[in-house]
Amino acid sequence: MDGNYTFSKFMQATELLNGGDLRPTEILSESDRPHRLNISGIFELPFGAGRRFGNGLNPVLSRIVSGWQLNGIYAYQSGAMLEWGNIIFTGDINDIRLAGSQQGVERWFNTEAGFEKASAKQLASNVRTFPLRFGHLRADSPNNIDLSLIKNTKIAEGKNLQFRAEVFNAFNHALFPAPQMNPTSATFGQVTASTQSNYPRRMQLGLRFIF
């Protein structure tokens, strides 16, 4: 097995809150992903020639039960931060985030935390102070497992046949897109995109002759 974990913080000052600002605002980058975890492993099944079980089988059966291995890769990463426009907000930003048990595609954050939703009351010309994004308000987090089953069969000296059965996103875990961020929209705070941001479960088979 092999694994690694990365904790990071990515700050930048490349964007203006207002067109007339003298300098860019220093803020977390849209590429900030504070947590990333990767774990991978290979398990060779203990059957066949030179293994714990079936070491003395005849050549035909030995080729059938030998050379099997299972592979797995798990990857987790913090989600992208939500991007805010020039909105009117009169509440406490700490009230916007919902507990994980309350969060869902129909209500990704607390839309009643103090947002002005009336279209007629939106500002046309103002000095913006509301930040572009917050580190504690993020879109869905990638959380994926890939699995594969591999069979290596020795045909002759220097000649091998490899069969692969691979499953990507094995548990069909959907990565939801960012929610609607316009307070004047009827679907404000909801994930309304018709497709997920990652690929659904995919399966493929392969056969390779190695010589």
N, C-alpha and C positions, 0 to 999 in steps of 0.2 A: 504494500500500500504506500501511497504517497499523498501528501496533503500540504496545503499552504493557506495561510490567512493573511490578509492585508488590511490594515487600518490606516486611513489616509484622510487628508483634508486639502481640498483644492480651492484656493482663493484666486480671484482675478479682479482687475480694475480696467475693464475694456468697454463698459457700457455707461451711457449717460441716462440718468433718471429724467432729466429735462434737457431739451436741445440747447439751452443757454448756459448750462452748467460749465464751470471753469475746469473741472476735472472729472474723470469717470468715478462712479461709485465703487467702493471696494466691497465685494460681496462674494459669496460662494459661487463657484463656476457651475454652469449648467452640466459640466462633465464630472462634477463631484460625486463620488461613490464611496462613502466612508468605510463600508464593509464589503469584503469579497472573500469567499471561501471556496476552495477547490479541493476535492478529494477524488483520487482515482485508485483503482486496485485491479489486480489480476490474480485469479485463483485457478491453478491447474488441477484438474480433477485427478485423484490418486488411483487411476485405473490403467492397466496395460503394462507394457514392457518397462521395467525399471521402476515401477510404482508399487505402492503398498498392496493393492488388490489386483489380481489378475496378471501377475508377473509371469506365470508359467503357462499361459494360454497358447494354443496353436497359432501359427502365423496369421491365419485368416481372421480369427476372432480378435487377436491382438491388434490388428490394424483397425478393427471396428471400434474397440473400446479405448484405444490409446489416443493421446494427442488432443484431448478436449480441454478447453479453458473458458472461463467466464471473465468478462471485463466489465467494469462499471466506472462511470464518471459522474460526479455530483458537483454542481456549480450553483452558488448563491451570490447575489450581488444586491446592494441597496438600489432602490428605484431612483429614477430621475426626479429632480425637484419640480414641483408645479410652477409654471410660469404665470405671473399675474400681470394684468394690464393696468391701465390708469383708472382705478376704481375708487369709489367712495366707501370707506370703512370707518365705523365709529366705535367698534367694540374692542375686545382684548384679543390680540393675535393668538394667545395661548388657548383660546376657546375654539379655534377653528379646527384643530385636530380632533379626530374621533378615536376612541379606543378601538383596538383591532377587532373586538367582538361586535362592535357597532358598525364597522366599516363594510360597505358592499357596493356593488355597481350602481345601485339606485341612490346611494348617499355616501359619497367618498369622503366628504368632510362636512363639518357643521355649517350649513348654509344660513343658519339663523344667528350666527355669531356677531353680526353687526354690519352686514353688507347692505348697501342701498341698491334695491332691485328695480326701482321705477325708471323707465327709460327717459322720461321727461326731466328727471333730476340729475342726470349724468352731466359731468363737467366737460365743457368744450375747450376752455382755456384756463389752465391753473398751474401752479407750481406743485409738482408731484413730490410727495414724501413717502408714499406707500412703497415698500421694497419690491424688487423684481421677483424675489423668491425667498423661501425660508427653508432652512435645513431640516426642520421637523415635519414638513409637509411635502410628501413625495408620492409619485405614481407607484404602481404595482412593482414588486421586486422580482427579478428573474430568479427562478427556483427550479432547476432542471436536472433530470437524471437520464443519462444515456447508458444502454446496456448492449452487450454483444456476446454471442456464443461462437467460438472458433474451434474448428476441427482441423488439425494438421495430420496428414497421412503420408508416411514415407513410402514411396513406390519403389525406388531403387536408389543406389548411391548417387547423391547429388540431385535427385528428382523427388519433389514433394508436391502434394496436392493440398490446397487449403480451402476449406469451406467456411464462410462467414454469414451469420445471421445477426443483423444489427437493428436495434430499435432506438430511434432518437426521440427525446421527450417521452420516455417509456410510460409514464403515468399520465400523459396527456394533460399536463398542468398548463392552464391558459395564463398568459401574461396579458393583463388588461391594459388597454391604452389609457392615456391621461383623461381625466373627466373634463366636462364642459366647464370652462373657466370664466365665462361671461355672466355676471350677475343678472343681467336683464333677460337672459334666456330662460325659457320654461324648463329646460333640462339642466339648469345650473347645478353643478356638483355631481352630476350623473355621468357614468361611462356609457356613451351612446354610440361609439364606433361599432360598425357591424362585423369587424374582423379583429381577432386578437393580434397582439404585437409580435408574438413568436409563432413558430410553425406548430401545427398540431402533431400528434404522434405520427411518426413515419417509420416504416419497416422496409428493409431491403435485404436481399440475399446475394451472395457473391461466391464465385468459384474461381480460384487462381491456380495455375500450374507454375511451379517454381523450379527452375533448372539452372 
